[in-house]
Amino acid sequence: MTGMPTACAAAAAAALLLAGCTAARTPAAAELPTAPAGECNAAAAQVHLGQKATGELGVELLRQTAARVLRWVPPRTAVTMDYRADRVTVGYDDDYTIVRISCG
């Protein structure tokens, strides 16, 4: 009976090796995510450069850019480089003065 645990272990190892050989399925185009609605356009919001960053101004920036997401970027802060068409990114300095308004 000493051969039974060894045989089971060998069968399990073989099953794991074979499972790694299966082909990955490529998702159909209908399964891939689509671009979100509410695409940002920061052109009209550039008039706010030099203004103080406030919650009220954040609401106005969302309205003017048609973005759905607002991302505030404090000075010396790293941010992700992922592009989101529905996001407006607003950078400000140590005095909370807006220095950059961009989409993504």
N, C-alpha and C positions, 0 to 999 in steps of 0.2 A: 503493500500500500504506500510505500514511500514514493512511488512514481506518479501517483494521482495529483498531489499538489504541484509537482513539477510540470506535469502535462497541462494543468489548468493555467499555470503562470505562462507557459509557452503559448497557449492558445490566446490568452489575453494580450500578450505582447504582439503576436501576429495580427490580431484585430486592430490594435492601435496603429501599427505600421501601415496597414492597408487603408485605414481611415485617412491617413495623411496623404494618400495618393489620389484622393477624389478630386475632380476638377471643380474649381470655384465657378459659381454661376454668376454671369454678368447680368445686372439688373436691366430690365426693359426700360426704355425711355419714359414710359408712363410712371415708373416707380421712382424716378429721380426727382429730387426736390426742384421746385420752380422758384424763380426770383420772386421775392415778396412784393406785394403791392405797396404803394406809397414811396415811390422812388424819390430820393433826395435831390434837390437842386439848390446849391448854396449861393448862387449868383445874387439873388435879391437880399440875402442876409449880410453881405459884405459891408453894408452901411453901419453895422453894429461893431465893427472893429474899433478898438479904442474905448468902448463903453465898459462899464463894470458888469461883471458876471453876477446875475441875480436869478432867483427862481422865476420871477416874472418875465425876465428877458429870455430864459430858457423856453418858456411856453410860447413866446413870440417867435423864437427861432424855429421851433417845431412847426408852427403855423406857416411861417414864410417859406420854409424849405420843403414842406410837404413830407418831411421825414416822420417816421413813427417812433424812432428811438433817438434820444439825446445822450451823448457821451461827453462829460466834462473831463478835460485833461489838465490837471494841475501842473505847475512847473516841475521839471526834472522827474517826470513820471514816465515809465515805460508802458506802452500800450500794445495790444495785439495788432498784427498787420492784416488780419482778415478783413476782407472787403464786404460791407453790407450796404446794399443799395438803399435801404430804408433808414440809414443812420446818419445823423449830423454829428460831427465831432468838433468840439469847441475847446481850444486851448487858451489858457490865461496865464498871466504872470503872477509874481508874488503879491502884487497889489490888487489882484482879481480883475485886472484889465484884460479884455479879450484881445488876443494877438493872432488867432487863427480860427477860421471857420471853414470846414471842408466836409464833404460827404464821404461816407465809407465808414 
